[in-house]
C-alpha cells in the first residue's frame, strides 16, 4: 500500500505542476525528487511499520487518487471520472477524517491555477469533493454527536493541557511545531510516544517558544513573498499547513502533544518544497545537488531501516521508546506491561524474576512522572504479586482503589492478594487486605469469612467466632461459617456438643460440603464412633474423590472397625 501511495503521489504532484503558474518548472523532476524524499523519510516509519496506521495510508491514497481523477477528467471529459473521484474520496474519509484537509489543498491549488480552467470544471470539482465531505460529516455527527471532534476526557493522558493555562497551551503548541520542523530536517531521535510529560509545558517566557514563533513568521513571509516569484514554494507551504491544521492542536485539542504520524500527509508539502529546491540547485550545480541528495537519501534510508527494527514487536518498541521518551509516563507503563506479559509466558523462574524487576523499574519511572497514573499501581501490584511481595502488591492495589474507587478490579485484586498471602502464611498482609474489604463492603459474607480464617489461623479465636456469628446473622444457612465454628469449638475450645451441633448444621445446609463431612468424620473418629466416622468419610470422598487425606481416613476407619482388607486397600491407595 505504501509503494502504491508513492506511485500515486508522484503522478499527482506531476499532474498538479503541469498547469500555470507551475508549468514553467521541471514538473517531472520535482515530482520524482519529492517522492524519493517522501519515500525515504524516517518520520514515516511509524505509519508504515504500524498496522494500526494503515488508515493514514488509505486516507492519503484515496484523497490523492480522487485529485488525480479530477485532473484526468479535465484532460478527458468522462463523467464517470467525477463519480469515481467522489466515491474514492468518500472511502478516504471513511478511512480517516484527515482526508478532509485535501479539500483545502485542492482549493488553494485552484486559486493558483484557476485561469487554466472553466468555471464549470471548478464548480464540478468542488462539488465532487464537498458532497462526500458533507455526507461524511453528517454520518459522523449522527454517530459521535460532533462534526470533527468529541469532548476530551478530563484526564492527563487524554488531555495534556488539563493543568495548563490557555497561554501555556498555546506556547507549548508552538514549541511542538518547532519540534516537528526539526524532525523533518533531522529525524532523530524518533519515538511513537510524546505523552505527558515528554513535552514540557512552556510559557511565552521560553526562548524556544519565541524561536518557534520566529520560524512560523518566517514561513508565512516566505509563502507571501514566493506567491508570484516561486509559486511552488507557496503552494508547498500551504499543502503542509492545511494538512497539518487538523492535528496541530491549534484548532482543537487532539489528546496528545504531538505524534510523528500526524505529519504523514503534511510532510508531502515539505518534500515538495525540498524537491523544488534540489531541482533549482541542480540547474546551477547538478553534481553537487546529486551528491547532497544521495547523501540525504542514504542517511534517511539508514535511519528508516534502523528505526523499523524497533517495530519488530511490542516488547522491542516499548522498551526502545521508553529510553527515548524518558519523560512519558505512558510509554514507561507500556514497557512494564509488555515485560510482565513476557514474564507470564516463561517457566524459567530466574528469567521471570529478571523481567518483573525490570518492569518495576519502568513503573517507578512512570510513577515519578505521573503519580496519579492508575496503570502504574495496577501493574505494580501484579508484578509484586508474581514476586510474592504481597505487602507491596497490596500497597499498590490499595492506591488503585483510592484512584478509581468505582470499578471492581482493584477490590478483586486486593482479595486475590489476601487469599494468596493467607495460603502462604503471610497473615499480616491477609489481615490488612480483608479488613480493608470488610470495611468497604461490610455486608459481604465472602470477605468476612476470609477475615475469620485469618483470625483463626493467628489464634484470635474470640475474634474469629464473632466474625463467623456475624456471617450467620447475615446468612442463616452459611455452611462454611458453621463448618469453621465446628472446627473451632472442637479443636480450640474442647466443646464437643457445640462442635457437633455446628458441623451437623453445616451438612444440613449443604449436604455436599466435603470439608464439613470430613470434619464430622474426624470428630466421630475421635469420639470412638468409627462406624459414623466411616459413613461421613465416604460421603466426603464422594464429593472430593482426589483427596489423599480422605482416602487415608477411610482406611483408618476400616482399620478401627477391624475390616483389615478394606483398610489395607484404602491405605495403599492413599500412598
Phi, psi and omega in degrees: 000324179292320178297318178297321178300320180297320178297312181294322179298314179300311182296322182291313180299316179301318180290321180295327183272006183272359183243151176299143008270013184270344194285356175274001178261169177277083189300316183296317180293316179299315179298320181294312180296317180301315181293320177300312180297320178296316182300317186272348189296125183295339183293345179272358184303320182301317181289316185290322185272346184255113183299335179291343182261012176301333179299325177298314181295312182296323180296311180292320179300316180294317181296315179294322179296321178297316178295318180298322178293324177297318178293324177293323178298323179296322181286318178227107188287087176244119186301326182301333180294325177294313180296318180294321178299313179297319179296314180296321179294323177296319176298321178299319179294321178294330177293312177197138185294345180300341178300338178306324185295337179291341172297317177297320177300316180297319180298314179295324178296320178295326177300320178289321193248009190301335181293342181273355188233153174284159177299325180299315180296316181299313180296314180299317181295321179291321177298317181301324181271324186283327179297309176300324179296316179296318179297317179297314181296324177296312179299316180298318180294327179288325183278313187257346181080015179208152182284311186241330183206159178251171183298135179279128179300146180279070181210138190305318184288344176253350178212090185295346182258018186299328182255013185256152170282167179298323179295317178295320179299313181295317179298318180293322177299315178300320180297321179295328177296322176297320179294320176301315181298318178298318180292330176291323179279313184228088187282066178203138352281160178250147178206153178271357190232117176236032181287165179306137002247044179299322174259125180287148173282120183247166173232184185281007171273350183280130176300327181295326178293317180290329173296320177296317179297319177300319178297315181299313180297318180299316180295319179296315178298317179299320179297317181292314182296325184275356188308314180257329184286311180226074188300334179297321178297314179299315180295320179297318179296317179294322177301316178295309186299316182294314180292330181280337189305318186290337183245013188279347186074003179274314181287319177200162182285122182268000174096357176206163182297309183193170174203144181296326181292342181295337181257019181301312178281317184299326183296345174298327175292320178297312182290333175295315178297318179295322177299318178296317180299315180293323178296319178294316179297322180298333177291329181268312183224078185301320181296311181296320179299317180293316181300311182295319179298317179297319179298314180298314179297322178295314179295316177300317182297316179298315180296319180298316181294313182294322179291326181296333178297329180294338182269017180304312178200175183297323180300311181294315183297309186290320180289330176290310185285340175294333178280327178283311180266067184296337183256011177264116179296323185296312183289331176296317179290323178297319177297317179297318181299315182289329176292321178295320177297322177295321179296324179293334183279331188272148175258000179276111185297326180292314179296320180300313180297318180299315180296319181292320179294322177295319178300320180296329177294318177295321179293324177300315179295318178300320179291327177294323181286316187221087186298341181263015184280111183304317183300329179301314186276329177297311179286327177297319177297320180294314181298315180293327177297313179296329178277000182064024172272074190295328180295316179289324176299315179298318179303316180296316182288331175294323176294321177302316181295328178286320182287324182221075187287351187269347181259151185281342188306309182298326180289322175297321180290322176298319177298315180298319177298315180300315180297313182290323176297319178298314181297330179264014176064025174266076193289331180295320178291317178300318180297316179297318182297310185284332174295317178299314183293322180288330174290323180285319182234076186295342180266002182277110177291333179298312181288321178299319181297317179296322177295321177298320178298321178297314179300319179297316183289336178260015174063026172266072192295318181300318179295321179297316181297318180300315181295317182295321176293327176296321178297316182294328176295325180278328182221096189293349179231049179272102186298322180298316181295315178298320179299316180292322176297320177300315178299313183298313182292331179281311189278321189255331185249349177064024180261089186294325181296312179296319181301311181297321181299314182291320181293319177295324178295322178299316181290326177295319179290325181216093182297347181260008183286096188297324181294317178294320178298318179293319179297323176296320177300315179296316181301311181291328177297319179289338177273359181082011180264070188297324181295315177295321179300312180300320181300315182285326176298318180294321177296318179297320181296329179299323182263350178220068190290346184263002182282113178297324181296319178296317180298320178294319179296324176298316178299317180293323178295317176299320180297317179295334178273359179080012180265082193290324180298312179295321179300313182297321181299311183287324180293322176292324180294331181282343184285000000 
